[in-house]
Amino acid sequence: MYKFNHQDNIDKFFKNIPSSLFNKLPLPINFVDAHCRVIVMNQAFLNYLETPLSEVVGKHLWEI
């Protein structure tokens, strides 16, 4: 399991898994920081929520 506390960790993750592949995964996936604020969500999760990424980044999970 990956733990993301800094943007550098996310950048390292996406070096191993390109964002284009991350967004093609059919399962809803999101990454949150230590305070449960959304860092990134894949397209499957955004489709489920029917909202753009810009509307969820930085929000707490319970706000979405």
TORTORDREN-484981 format. One record per atom (N, C-alpha, C, CB): residue in one letter; x, y, z. Coordinates in pm, whole numbers, padded with zeros to 5 digits, always signed. Glycine has a CB too. Layout:
residues N
aXYZ;...
This chain:
residues 64
m+00084-00117+00000;m+00000+00000+00000;m+00088+00124+00000;m-00095+00000+00121;y+00054+00218-00084;y+00129+00342-00091;y+00072+00441+00009;y+00125+00401-00233;k+00161+00515+00076;k+00118+00622+00166;k+00172+00752+00110;k+00167+00597+00314;f+00083+00846+00083;f+00121+00971+00020;f+00113+01085+00119;f+00033+00999-00100;n+00226+01145+00147;n+00228+01263+00233;n+00275+01385+00156;n+00316+01239+00354;h+00341+01365+00046;h+00398+01476-00029;h+00380+01454-00179;h+00547+01494+00005;q+00381+01562-00253;q+00368+01554-00398;q+00478+01468-00459;q+00370+01695-00458;d+00596+01469-00400;d+00707+01387-00453;d+00671+01240-00455;d+00833+01408-00369;n+00600+01193-00352;n+00560+01053-00348;n+00462+01020-00460;n+00499+01019-00213;i+00373+01111-00489;i+00277+01090-00597;i+00351+01086-00731;i+00169+01202-00598;d+00446+01177-00748;d+00525+01178-00871;d+00599+01047-00889;d+00623+01295-00870;k+00654+00991-00781;k+00723+00862-00788;k+00626+00751-00827;k+00791+00829-00654;f+00505+00755-00770;f+00404+00655-00804;f+00372+00658-00952;f+00277+00677-00722;f+00352+00777-01007;f+00315+00789-01147;f+00431+00764-01242;f+00257+00925-01173;k+00553+00758-01191;k+00665+00714-01275;k+00653+00564-01298;k+00802+00749-01209;n+00599+00492-01198;n+00581+00348-01209;n+00449+00311-01277;n+00587+00284-01072;i+00347+00389-01254;i+00216+00368-01316;i+00175+00499-01383;i+00108+00320-01210;p+00185+00507-01514;p+00151+00632-01583;p+00008+00675-01555;p+00172+00616-01733;s-00015+00804-01549;s-00150+00855-01519;s-00250+00811-01625;s-00148+01007-01509;s-00205+00791-01749;s-00297+00745-01853;s-00350+00605-01820;s-00228+00745-01990;l-00265+00518-01768;l-00308+00385-01727;l-00395+00393-01601;l-00185+00294-01701;f-00356+00476-01507;f-00432+00497-01383;f-00576+00537-01415;f-00365+00605-01295;n-00594+00623-01513;n-00727+00669-01550;n-00807+00568-01632;n-00717+00797-01627;k-00740+00467-01686;k-00811+00364-01762;k-00855+00247-01676;k-00722+00313-01874;l-00808+00241-01552;l-00849+00132-01464;l-00999+00142-01438;l-00769+00136-01329;p-01070+00030-01446;p-01216+00034-01431;p-01264+00050-01287;p-01276-00090-01489;l-01176+00031-01190;l-01214+00043-01050;l-01193+00185-01000;l-01133-00056-00964;p-01288+00238-00923;p-01269+00371-00865;p-01155+00370-00764;p-01400+00420-00798;i-01057+00457-00785;i-00940+00465-00698;i-00915+00611-00665;i-00814+00400-00765;n-00881+00638-00540;n-00840+00773-00503;n-00724+00765-00405;n-00957+00852-00442;f-00651+00872-00398;f-00543+00885-00302;f-00572+01008-00218;f-00403+00896-00372;v-00553+00992-00087;v-00575+01101+00006;v-00449+01124+00088;v-00697+01071+00098;d-00439+01243+00146;d-00324+01271+00232;d-00354+01224+00374;d-00291+01422+00231;a-00265+01255+00466;a-00278+01210+00604;a-00402+01267+00673;a-00155+01248+00683;h-00459+01373+00617;h-00578+01436+00674;h-00705+01401+00597;h-00560+01587+00677;c-00696+01298+00514;c-00809+01248+00433;c-00857+01349+00330;c-00925+01210+00523;r-00769+01435+00284;r-00803+01526+00174;r-00761+01460+00043;r-00733+01665+00191;v-00845+01472-00056;v-00821+01408-00185;v-00700+01471-00254;v-00945+01418-00275;i-00611+01386-00298;i-00496+01429-00377;i-00525+01405-00525;i-00367+01354-00334;v-00574+01286-00555;v-00606+01251-00694;v-00710+01139-00696;v-00478+01208-00772;m-00792+01137-00799;m-00888+01029-00823;m-00876+00988-00968;m-01035+01073-00789;n-00901+00861-00994;n-00899+00818-01134;n-01034+00848-01200;n-00865+00667-01145;q-01038+00832-01329;q-01157+00869-01407;q-01278+00785-01368;q-01130+00853-01554;a-01259+00658-01331;a-01372+00574-01291;a-01440+00631-01166;a-01324+00430-01263;f-01361+00682-01072;f-01419+00741-00951;f-01490+00872-00986;f-01309+00766-00845;l-01428+00952-01071;l-01490+01078-01112;l-01620+01054-01188;l-01394+01160-01198;n-01623+00952-01271;n-01747+00918-01342;n-01856+00876-01244;n-01721+00804-01444;y-01818+00799-01143;y-01914+00755-01042;y-01973+00876-00968;y-01846+00659-00942;l-01886+00971-00935;l-01931+01091-00864;l-01997+01195-00955;l-01814+01155-00792;e-01978+01177-01085;e-02028+01271-01186;e-01978+01413-01158;e-02182+01269-01188;t-01848+01423-01138;t-01786+01552-01109;t-01645+01556-01166;t-01784+01579-00958;p-01594+01674-01200;p-01456+01685-01250;p-01355+01680-01134;p-01438+01815-01330;l-01234+01645-01167;l-01127+01636-01068;l-01109+01768-00993;l-00996+01596-01135;s-01122+01878-01062;s-01102+02009-00999;s-01200+02035-00885;s-01116+02119-01102;e-01313+01965-00884;e-01414+01983-00779;e-01387+01900-00653;e-01551+01947-00834;v-01296+01804-00661;v-01272+01716-00546;v-01134+01729-00485;v-01294+01574-00587;v-01035+01773-00560;v-00899+01784-00509;v-00896+01883-00393;v-00800+01828-00622;g-00837+01839-00283;g-00825+01924-00165;g-00940+01912-00068;g-00811+02065-00207;k-01048+01848-00108;k-01163+01830-00018;k-01144+01705+00066;k-01296+01822-00098;h-01204+01705+00185;h-01206+01584+00267;h-01300+01483+00202;h-01250+01616+00414;l-01273+01357+00224;l-01357+01252+00164;l-01503+01268+00203;l-01308+01114+00206;w-01530+01307+00325;w-01669+01319+00369;w-01740+01441+00311;w-01676+01325+00519;e-01666+01528+00242;e-01727+01644+00175;e-01775+01612+00034;e-01628+01759+00171;i-01733+01499-00017;i-01761+01469-00156;i-01893+01396-00171;i-01648+01386-00215;
